[in-house]
Amino acid sequence: MRRYITCAAVFILLLSSCAWYGTPATNPDDIAYAPLHFEPPEAQRTVSGNGIILYMLEDHEIPLVNISAVIRTGSFYDPPGKEGLAGITGTVMRTGGTKSMTGDEIDELLDFIAGELDVSVETDSFTVSMSVPLKDVDTGLRVFSDILTDPVFAVEKLKNAKALATEEIERISDNPQKIAFREFRRLVYQDDPRGRLSSVESIRQIEQDDLSAFYKRFFRPRNVMIALSGDIRKADALEKITFHLGGWDVPGGPEKAPPAPALMSASLHYIHKDTPQSVIIVGQPAPGIEDPDYYAFEVLDFITGSGGFRSRIFAEIRNRLGLAYSAGSFYSPRTTYGIFGAYAMVKGTSTMDALSAMTKILDNMKNGGPELKEELAWARESIANNFIFSFETPNRIVMRQMMLEFDGLPENFLAIYKEKIEMVGLDDLIDVATRYFSGRNRVVLVLGNKDEFDKPLSSFGNFNREESNKTNQGN
């Protein structure tokens, strides 16, 4: 993969050289070349004696070893009234130390061996990752396994983590974009744990026993998957993993994946914020990755707003109309469901014009025409090329292959992805646009000062007024 990147850099340099010496540079879109063919190396899958699923991939280019453990848990499992528990647990696992070393001692050791350790928590996954030089891999794995199996949730580190989390929540009220996207999450996940967000009050309620109980509920070998890559032979890697984690014996099988959320109801929401800018988000349900519509919707989203300068929302609302300083769309697909959203950050005096333009773009995507046919060719090629470059490092390759199993996707998903994208036709785009952009489950959120808007909110519909101070008070 590094050869592809190097070739691309040389190609750009050659184009620049042509322009420098007076030769007109050729538009890359006009260059004919053979189709790119890329097959990422296959990681080796095995299961340890105590049930940990391992994915391993050798790469001897750099004397470095990367290892990541993914546990099936996350903020979805935060108890009501203690939202933020999973994130606090992750923070204190990283800082609180283990039964054999304090958190400060771990930091000093990692600094000495030039190692990196990180814990991240998502909605339905909890990841502990480490990167260490090959010569220190045994030292690194000792720390890694201790944090995974014997964490100490030190009280002082818990206090620090709660203070930092509280400060972060309080700062959200100063950032209109964060307020809007946070509230959007709550609205699209109505009556679902994914929409229950942490607050100052929920963080205050978290105690040391809560962290211990959360850890005991989810951390067991059969609920863990490990991806390992780098300058180490597979046999040696398996031997070391077995040595450090083979004695971890906690009963219980893998946790079931959280169920898909219920479909959101169409609604209009307004958050008052005394600011000269407005934030607009228009969202709705979208297909999950296992849905046959997934590939066509990937292309549809790219054309609609996530494709950058040439996407419709960016080109129309930002460039042609000049209504927004930032605009686009996002598509967040999970295995069984997805969320689509279009957004724009605009001057308050352009709010309703921008909202009307956004919804018009969504409504018109089903109309087809020669323009959509040209956009389809561009989007398919761009997505396929971006997919190839998503395998930039062995660590990313092995993680992606492991997460297929974690997410319950077929083994050949990565192998057929590019082909499936290239098979998306004009009729497929029109079909998914007609069904998903109908507005039936569309949620519209506008944050700003309605006294500054170019038109009254009522010109678009009957908006529910939301309170921006929910961020601090709880849900």
C-alpha positions in Angstrom: 0.0 0.0 0.0 2.9 2.4 0.7 3.9 1.9 -3.0 0.5 3.2 -4.1 0.9 6.3 -1.9 4.5 6.9 -3.1 3.4 6.6 -6.8 0.6 9.1 -6.1 3.0 11.5 -4.6 5.4 11.2 -7.6 2.5 11.7 -10.0 1.5 14.9 -8.3 5.1 16.1 -8.4 5.3 15.4 -12.1 2.1 17.5 -12.7 3.6 20.3 -10.7 6.8 20.2 -12.7 4.9 20.4 -16.0 3.1 23.5 -14.8 6.4 25.0 -13.6 8.1 24.6 -17.0 5.2 26.0 -18.9 3.6 22.7 -20.1 -0.1 22.6 -19.4 -1.0 20.1 -16.7 -3.4 17.3 -17.7 -6.6 17.0 -15.8 -6.3 13.7 -13.9 -9.9 13.0 -14.7 -9.0 12.9 -18.4 -6.2 10.3 -18.0 -6.9 6.8 -19.0 -5.3 4.0 -16.9 -5.9 0.4 -16.1 -8.3 -0.3 -13.3 -6.7 -0.5 -9.9 -6.6 -4.0 -8.4 -5.9 -4.4 -4.7 -6.4 -7.4 -2.4 -5.4 -6.8 1.2 -3.5 -9.6 2.9 -5.6 -11.9 4.9 -5.1 -11.9 8.7 -4.9 -15.2 10.4 -7.7 -16.0 12.8 -7.4 -18.3 15.8 -9.1 -18.8 19.2 -7.1 -19.1 22.4 -7.7 -21.8 24.9 -9.8 -19.5 27.1 -11.9 -18.2 24.2 -10.2 -15.0 23.1 -10.6 -14.5 19.3 -7.2 -13.4 17.7 -6.6 -11.9 14.4 -2.8 -11.7 13.5 -1.0 -10.1 10.5 2.8 -10.0 10.1 4.5 -6.9 8.7 8.3 -6.8 9.0 8.9 -3.4 7.4 9.1 -1.5 10.8 10.2 -3.0 14.1 6.9 -2.2 15.8 4.0 -4.3 17.2 0.4 -3.0 17.5 -2.2 -4.8 19.5 -5.9 -3.9 20.2 -8.4 -5.6 22.3 -12.1 -4.9 21.5 -14.7 -5.7 24.1 -18.4 -5.8 23.3 -19.7 -3.1 25.6 -19.9 0.7 25.5 -22.1 3.7 26.4 -25.2 1.8 25.2 -25.0 -0.1 28.5 -24.7 3.0 30.8 -27.3 2.7 33.6 -30.1 5.3 33.5 -29.0 8.2 35.7 -25.3 7.3 35.3 -24.8 8.2 31.7 -21.1 8.5 31.0 -20.1 5.4 33.1 -18.5 3.5 30.2 -16.4 6.5 29.2 -15.3 7.1 32.8 -14.5 3.4 33.2 -12.3 3.6 30.1 -10.5 6.7 31.3 -9.7 5.3 34.8 -8.6 1.9 33.3 -6.0 3.9 31.4 -4.9 6.2 34.3 -5.7 4.2 37.4 -3.1 1.5 37.2 -3.2 -2.2 37.9 -2.6 -4.4 40.9 1.1 -4.5 40.1 1.8 -0.9 38.9 0.3 2.5 39.6 -1.0 4.6 36.7 1.9 6.9 37.0 4.4 4.1 37.0 2.8 2.8 33.8 3.2 6.2 32.2 6.8 6.4 33.1 7.5 2.9 31.7 5.7 3.7 28.5 7.7 6.9 28.1 10.9 4.9 28.7 10.2 2.3 26.0 8.5 4.7 23.6 5.2 2.9 23.9 1.7 4.2 23.4 -1.4 3.0 25.2 -5.0 4.2 24.6 -8.5 3.3 25.8 -11.5 4.4 23.7 -15.2 3.9 24.3 -17.9 4.0 21.6 -21.6 3.2 21.7 -21.2 -0.5 21.4 -17.4 -1.1 21.7 -14.6 -0.6 24.2 -11.1 -0.7 22.8 -7.7 -1.0 24.6 -4.8 -0.4 22.1 -1.1 -0.5 22.5 1.9 0.2 20.2 5.4 -0.8 21.3 8.9 -1.4 19.7 9.6 -5.0 18.9 12.4 -5.2 21.5 10.0 -4.2 24.3 7.0 -6.3 23.2 7.1 -8.5 26.3 7.1 -5.5 28.6 4.3 -3.9 26.6 2.2 -7.1 26.6 2.7 -7.4 30.4 1.2 -3.9 30.9 -1.5 -4.5 28.3 -2.6 -7.7 29.9 -2.6 -6.2 33.4 -4.8 -3.3 32.3 -7.2 -5.7 30.6 -7.4 -8.3 33.5 -6.4 -6.5 36.7 -7.3 -2.8 36.6 -7.4 -0.8 39.8 -10.0 2.0 39.7 -8.0 4.4 41.9 -10.2 6.9 43.7 -8.0 9.9 43.0 -7.9 9.0 39.3 -11.7 8.6 39.3 -12.1 12.1 40.8 -9.8 13.5 38.1 -11.7 11.7 35.3 -15.1 13.0 36.6 -13.7 16.5 36.9 -12.5 16.4 33.3 -15.7 14.9 32.0 -17.7 17.6 33.9 -15.6 20.4 32.4 -16.0 19.0 28.9 -19.8 18.9 29.3 -19.9 22.4 30.7 -17.9 23.7 27.7 -20.3 22.3 25.2 -22.7 25.2 26.0 -20.1 27.5 24.5 -20.0 25.6 21.2 -23.2 25.9 19.1 -22.1 23.0 16.8 -21.6 20.6 19.7 -24.9 21.5 21.2 -26.7 21.0 18.0 -25.1 17.6 17.1 -25.5 16.4 20.7 -29.2 17.3 20.7 -29.6 15.7 17.2 -28.3 12.4 18.6 -30.9 12.5 21.4 -33.7 13.3 18.9 -32.9 10.6 16.4 -32.5 7.9 19.1 -35.8 8.6 20.7 -36.5 6.3 23.7 -33.3 4.4 23.1 -30.1 4.1 25.2 -28.1 5.5 22.4 -29.9 8.8 22.9 -29.3 9.0 26.7 -26.4 11.4 27.0 -24.1 12.2 29.9 -24.7 15.3 32.0 -23.1 17.0 34.9 -25.6 15.3 37.2 -25.1 11.8 35.8 -21.3 12.1 36.0 -21.7 13.2 39.7 -23.6 10.0 40.5 -20.8 7.7 39.3 -18.8 6.0 42.1 -15.9 3.6 42.3 -18.2 0.6 42.8 -20.0 1.4 39.5 -16.7 1.2 37.6 -15.9 -2.2 39.2 -19.4 -3.5 38.5 -19.3 -2.4 34.9 -15.9 -4.0 34.4 -17.0 -7.3 36.0 -20.1 -7.4 33.8 -18.3 -7.3 30.5 -14.6 -8.1 30.8 -14.2 -11.8 30.2 -12.2 -13.7 27.6 -15.1 -14.8 25.4 -16.3 -11.2 25.1 -12.9 -10.0 23.8 -11.4 -10.0 20.3 -7.7 -9.0 19.8 -6.0 -7.7 16.6 -2.2 -7.9 16.5 0.0 -6.8 13.7 3.7 -5.9 13.2 7.2 -7.2 13.1 6.5 -10.5 14.9 5.9 -14.0 13.6 2.4 -15.4 14.1 3.6 -18.3 16.1 5.6 -16.0 18.4 2.7 -13.7 18.8 0.3 -16.5 19.7 2.8 -17.9 22.2 3.2 -14.4 23.9 -0.6 -13.8 24.0 -1.1 -17.2 25.5 1.6 -16.6 28.1 0.2 -13.2 29.2 -3.6 -13.8 28.8 -4.0 -17.6 28.8 -4.5 -17.7 32.5 -7.4 -15.2 32.4 -10.3 -17.4 33.4 -13.7 -15.6 33.8 -16.8 -17.5 32.9 -19.4 -16.3 30.4 -19.9 -16.1 26.7 -19.8 -13.1 24.3 -22.3 -10.3 24.8 -25.1 -10.0 22.3 -25.0 -7.0 20.0 -27.4 -4.2 21.0 -30.7 -4.3 19.0 -31.4 -1.7 16.3 -33.2 1.4 17.5 -36.8 2.1 16.6 -37.5 4.4 13.6 -37.5 8.0 14.6 -40.7 10.1 14.0 -40.8 13.1 11.7 -40.4 16.3 13.8 -39.2 19.9 13.8 -37.1 21.2 16.7 -35.7 24.6 17.6 -32.9 25.4 20.2 -32.5 29.1 21.1 -28.9 30.3 21.2 -28.1 33.9 21.2 -25.5 33.7 18.4 -25.1 35.4 15.0 -24.7 31.9 13.4 -27.2 29.1 13.1 -26.7 25.3 12.9 -29.1 23.3 10.8 -29.2 19.5 10.8 -31.7 17.4 8.8 -31.6 13.7 9.6 -33.5 10.5 9.0 -33.1 6.7 9.1 -30.9 5.0 6.5 -30.1 1.4 5.6 -27.7 -0.7 7.7 -24.6 -2.4 6.3 -26.3 -5.7 5.9 -29.2 -4.1 4.0 -29.2 -4.6 0.2 -29.7 -0.8 -0.1 -26.4 -0.1 1.7 -24.2 0.3 -1.4 -26.6 2.5 -3.3 -27.1 4.7 -0.3 -23.3 5.0 0.2 -23.2 6.5 -3.3 -26.3 8.6 -2.8 -24.8 10.2 0.4 -21.5 10.9 -1.4 -23.4 12.8 -4.2 -25.7 14.5 -1.7 -23.1 16.0 0.6 -20.2 13.9 1.8 -18.3 14.0 -1.4 -16.8 17.5 -0.8 -16.7 20.3 -3.2 -18.6 18.5 -6.0 -21.4 17.2 -3.8 -24.8 18.9 -4.2 -25.2 20.4 -0.8 -21.7 21.9 -0.7 -21.9 23.1 -4.3 -25.4 24.6 -4.1 -25.6 26.0 -0.5 -22.1 27.1 0.0 -20.7 27.9 -3.4 -23.6 29.0 -5.6 -26.0 30.5 -3.0 -23.3 31.6 -0.6 -25.5 30.8 2.4 -23.2 28.6 4.5 -19.6 28.6 5.5 -19.8 24.8 6.1 -22.2 22.3 4.6 -22.4 18.7 3.7 -23.8 15.3 4.8 -22.9 12.2 6.8 -23.9 8.6 6.7 -23.3 6.5 9.8 -24.2 2.9 9.0 -24.2 0.1 11.6 -24.9 -3.6 10.9 -28.7 -3.4 11.2 -29.5 0.3 10.9 -28.1 3.6 9.7 -28.5 7.3 10.3 -28.2 10.0 7.6 -27.8 13.7 8.2 -27.3 16.8 6.2 -26.0 19.9 7.9 -25.1 23.6 7.3 -23.5 26.3 9.5 -24.9 29.6 8.3 -25.4 33.3 9.2 -28.6 33.8 11.2 -30.0 35.9 8.5 -29.7 33.0 6.0 -31.2 30.3 8.2 -34.5 29.6 6.7 -33.3 30.0 3.1 -30.5 27.5 3.8 -33.0 25.0 5.4 -35.3 25.3 2.4 -32.4 24.7 0.0 -31.3 21.7 2.0 -34.6 20.0 2.0 -35.2 20.8 -1.7 -31.9 19.1 -2.6 -33.0 16.0 -0.7 -36.4 16.0 -2.2 -35.0 16.4 -5.7 -32.5 13.6 -5.6 -35.1 11.2 -6.9 -35.6 13.1 -10.1 -32.6 11.6 -11.9 -31.5 13.3 -15.1 -28.2 13.6 -17.0 -26.6 15.5 -14.0 -27.1 12.6 -11.7 -25.7 10.1 -14.3 -22.4 12.1 -14.4 -22.4 12.4 -10.6 -22.9 8.6 -10.3 -19.7 7.9 -12.3 -17.7 10.3 -10.3 -19.0 9.0 -6.9 -18.4 5.3 -7.8 -14.8 6.0 -8.8 -14.1 8.2 -5.8 -15.6 5.8 -3.3 -13.8 2.8 -4.8 -10.4 4.6 -4.7 -11.0 5.9 -1.2 -11.7 2.3 -0.1 -8.3 1.1 -1.4 -6.5 3.8 0.6 -8.4 2.8 3.8 -5.9 -0.2 4.0 -2.9 2.1 4.5 -1.3 0.2 7.3 -1.2 -3.5 8.5 -2.9 -2.4 11.7 -5.8 -0.9 9.9 -6.1 -4.0 7.7 -6.2 -6.5 10.6 -8.6 -4.3 12.6 -11.0 -4.0 9.7 -11.0 -7.7 9.1 -11.5 -8.4 12.8 -14.4 -5.9 13.1 -16.3 -7.7 10.4 -16.7 -10.6 12.8 -17.3 -8.2 15.7 -20.1 -6.6 13.7 -21.6 -9.8 12.4 -20.8 -9.1 8.8 -19.9 -11.7 6.1 -16.2 -12.6 5.7 -16.2 -11.5 2.1 -17.6 -8.0 2.8 -14.3 -6.3 2.1 -13.6 -8.4 -0.9 -16.9 -7.5 -2.6 -17.3 -3.9 -1.4 -15.6 -2.2 -4.3 -17.4 -4.4 -6.9 -20.7 -3.7 -5.2 -20.1 0.0 -5.3 -19.2 -0.1 -9.0 -22.4 -2.0 -9.7 -24.7 0.8 -8.4 -26.8 2.1 -11.3 -28.9 5.2 -11.9 -32.1 3.3 -11.2 -30.7 2.1 -7.9 -29.9 5.7 -6.9 -33.4 7.0 -7.8 -35.0 4.1 -6.0 -33.2 4.6 -2.6 -33.6 8.4 -2.9 -37.3 8.0 -3.5 -37.7 5.7 -0.5 -35.3 7.1 2.0 -35.5 10.8 1.2 -39.3 10.9 1.3 -39.4 13.0 4.5 -41.6 10.4 6.3 -39.2 10.1 9.2 -37.2 13.3 8.8 -36.0 15.1 11.9 -35.1 18.8 11.5 -33.1 20.7 14.1 -32.3 24.4 14.0 -30.1 26.1 16.6 -29.8 29.9 16.6 -31.6 33.1 17.4 -35.0 33.1 15.7 -35.2 36.9 16.0 -32.4 37.1 13.5 -33.8 34.6 11.0 -34.6 35.8 7.4 -38.1 34.2 7.7 -40.1 33.0 10.8 -39.8 29.4 11.8 -43.6 29.0 11.2 -42.9 29.4 7.5 -41.4 25.9 7.5 -43.7 24.3 10.1 -44.5 24.0 13.8 -41.2 23.7 15.7 -40.9 22.2 19.1 -38.7 24.4 21.3 -35.8 22.5 23.0 -33.7 23.7 25.8 -29.9 24.1 25.2 -29.2 23.8 29.0 -30.1 20.1 29.0 -26.5 19.5 28.4 -25.6 20.5 32.0 -28.8 19.5 33.8 -29.3 16.0 32.5 -31.9 14.3 30.3 
